[in-house]
Amino acid sequence: MRLEGIHHITAVTGDAPANGDFYARVLGLRLVAKTVNQDDPTVYHLFYADEQGSPGADLTFFEYPGAAPGRAGAGMVHRIEWAVEDREALDFWQARLGAEGIAAQRDERTLRFSDREGLSHELIAGVRANAPLSAYHPDIPRTHALQGFLGVRAYSLRPEAGAQLLEDVLGAERRGESTFELRGEHRGSTIAWDVAPAAPGVPGGGTVHHVAWGARAVDHPRWLEHLQAAGVRSTQIIDRHYFHSIYFREPGGVLYEIADDEPGFTVDLPLDQLGTKIILPPWLEGQREQIEARLTPLPDPRAGWSAPAPAG
C-alpha cells in the first residue's frame, strides 16, 4: 500500500462569500462542492479544486461565520505549496495578486502570499512532480493556472517522532533533513517540518484544520488495520458520502486524515453542474430546508461564464 500524496487540505474561514471570491475568482480554482460540515451541519464546507474535483488539488474550508483570524503554531500546518508551470506563471500571479492589493514575496522560483485571513501559500515553478490538475478561468491562461498541491509545511515540537510515523507507518521517504514525501502510483506530495514559533497556535480563520493523505478505495480498510497494528490511535472509517475517512494525530499534533478516492462529487451532480447548488449526504437530506435557512446564500461563481475551452 502506498499513499497517493495529499488528497485534500481543510482550513477554516470566517466569511464564506469572501472566501469564495478569493479562491474561485482570484486564484481561479473551481468551486466543486457547496456542502456542510457533516459533524456540524450548521456551517458550510466548501471544496475548491481542479476542473474535475480531483484529489491532489482539493482545498476545502469550514466556515464559522465571524471567526477571528487564527495563528499557526506548534502542531499546525502553516503553508500550502502549489505547483505552477514556470517563472512566467509567477510573473502573472505577482501582477494579479498585486492588482488585488495582496502583497507577495518573490524569488527566482517561488512566490509567497497569504489570503485575506492570513493563510499562507507558496507557488513553486518548474517542479513537475505530478500531472497538472488545473481549473478553467476566463482570465487566467491555462499555462499559468495553479496545477495542484506540491506539499505542506508544518510546525512541530516533536519532529523526530513525526518523522518516525511518516517513515515507519505511512511509508514516506525522506527528501532532506526535514522533508518527507508520500508517493503512490499516480501522485505524491511532501510535508516539511519547521521550528515552531514560541507563541502558541490559535485556531481560527486562515488556519489549517487537517491534511488528508490519499488512498485507493480498495486499500482503505487495510490502512485502518495497519494503523491499529502500529499502535496509532485513530477513528474508525467514517463515511463522508463523497469519500471515506480515517482521522488521527501525528506525534507533533498535526491532524491527519486518510481519505479514499471513491465515489467523488459526481455521485450527487454531473460534472458540469458541480458547485451550482448545495449538496447534502443522504442522512442530512431530510433537514435540507432547515440547513439551507441557516447558510448564507452563495452564488455560482461561474454563472454567466461560457463553457471551458478544450484543453490543448
Summary of the structure (lengths in Angstrom):
residues: 312
radius of gyration: 18.5
end to end distance: 33.8
largest distance: 53.1
contacts: 1032
relative contact order: 0.21
helix: 22%
strand: 34%
